[in-house]
Amino acid sequence: MENKTILITGTTTGTGFVAAQTVAELGAKLIMLNRPSERSKTAQSKIIEKSPKKEVYTIDCDLQSFSSVRKAIEKIIEKCPEGIDVICNNAGVMALTDIATEDGFDIQMQTNHLSHFLLVCDLFKLLEKTAEEKGESRIVNHSSVARLTVKKLRKEYLEKNGGNLGGNGKSMIFGGARWKRYGQTKLANAAFTAALHEKLMKKGSKIKALVAHPGLSNTQLQVTTIKDGGMAKKMTRFMMKRSQSEEDGSIGILSCICLPEAKSGQFWGPGKGMMAMKGKAKPFKLENSYNNFKTITLLWEKSCEAIGKEFII
Ligand SMILES: NC(=O)c1ccc[n+]([C@@H]2O[C@H](COP(=O)([O-])OP(=O)(O)OC[C@H]3O[C@@H](n4cnc5c(N)ncnc54)[C@H](OP(=O)(O)O)[C@@H]3O)[C@@H](O)[C@H]2O)c1
């Protein structure tokens, strides 16, 4: 990872923390994009301590707010004149209350997908610079098995309907609205990858678009959902007995970030199939449920509308 500039969102805990710590230890210049908190400060000091180059930076970036993301983008452009090797869109929240962000979107969709779309759009030139000079750069998204819990991507979840997207039903099995919204965001992560891959291929670009999922991984994700009333504590404790560690869960995104053989258009996940919850990470193909013209067109048009500008590749 030496001589590489790597951006990762959501590195205070979980898979993002492990990925950030790993690439910094391997010699990368690391930019962590986190909302301000004690957790963010602790991650910064823990990671810099073990990094040989001490090129570890935190830039405040609250993915619930486009204005915060735009301020972060300005700082990234100043800090990375050399270009960007990898943007890893890792941060996420799960099954939260039906509320709107200050921009009017669903809190889950803006955090998990729309703000990441804005980041990639406005930093695209720096990815192109690195791809031209070094032969490649990468965009890595983090999806979930939850992408398969919704049949298709629906436009209302990508529009300014925050707070009006079905309420706070929390049943995972019987299609509670909190989980439908989460499923839509994780389908959006996979569809964003499919759309990027197709557009980059058509252009003959050297930028790679990849996606991973961590199976069921023992991070803070479920803890945050429990606090928000989206999961029961006892049931979650039982479920998490079947989980893998956050280190094992991070191998999907780390493979997409680091492995020379990882290819654009791959979906890295654990175990034997695309539904597996644990196991060794390996590459799979993108699935037809989102890797199709209708879905990627909808995803792109609605995401551009949300950020208020065209993103032309
Ligand atoms: N764990 C699993 O079983 C599992 C399964 C499938 C997919 N995933 C995906 O894996 C990714 C990483 O999650 P994780 O499991 O590692 O959970 P985690 O430990 O809760 O980490 C989530 C990270 O996202 C950050 N984040 C949340 N809201 C943010 C915001 N508004 N602005 C900036 N950062 C924000 C959190 O920062 P704060 O400290 O500021 O909250 C934290 O650093 C997510 O995309 C998730 O959907 C996880």
The ligand as an ORCA input file, in Angstrom:
! r2SCAN-3c Opt
* xyz 0 1
  N     -21.792     -5.798     10.578
  C     -22.519     -6.501      9.723
  O     -22.958     -7.617     10.023
  C     -22.795     -5.937      8.360
  C     -23.544     -6.733      7.485
  C     -23.774     -6.261      6.210
  C     -23.272     -5.039      5.810
  N     -22.570     -4.276      6.687
  C     -22.074     -2.959      6.212
  O     -20.743     -2.746      6.634
  C     -20.498     -1.336      6.695
  C     -19.706     -1.016      7.952
  O     -20.510     -1.244      9.077
  P     -19.987     -1.970     10.400
  O     -20.656     -3.288     10.460
  O     -18.524     -1.893     10.490
  O     -20.706     -1.055     11.517
  P     -20.162      0.003     12.568
  O     -19.159     -0.621     13.478
  O     -21.387      0.589     13.188
  O     -19.432      1.088     11.669
  C     -20.176      2.011     10.901
  C     -19.320      3.230     10.642
  O     -20.136      4.162      9.886
  C     -20.020      5.422     10.504
  N     -21.167      6.319     10.265
  C     -22.464      6.116     10.558
  N     -23.179      7.230     10.252
  C     -22.315      8.128      9.761
  C     -22.429      9.469      9.282
  N     -23.604     10.109      9.275
  N     -21.319     10.103      8.840
  C     -20.108      9.481      8.854
  N     -19.931      8.230      9.306
  C     -21.023      7.564      9.756
  C     -19.894      5.112     11.985
  O     -19.382      6.254     12.641
  P     -19.950      6.848     14.030
  O     -19.010      6.361     15.072
  O     -19.896      8.341     13.836
  O     -21.340      6.342     14.213
  C     -18.916      3.949     11.918
  O     -17.603      4.423     11.803
  C     -21.864     -0.658      6.586
  O     -22.037     -0.102      5.307
  C     -22.851     -1.798      6.793
  O     -24.082     -1.583      6.125
  C     -22.311     -4.699      7.952
*
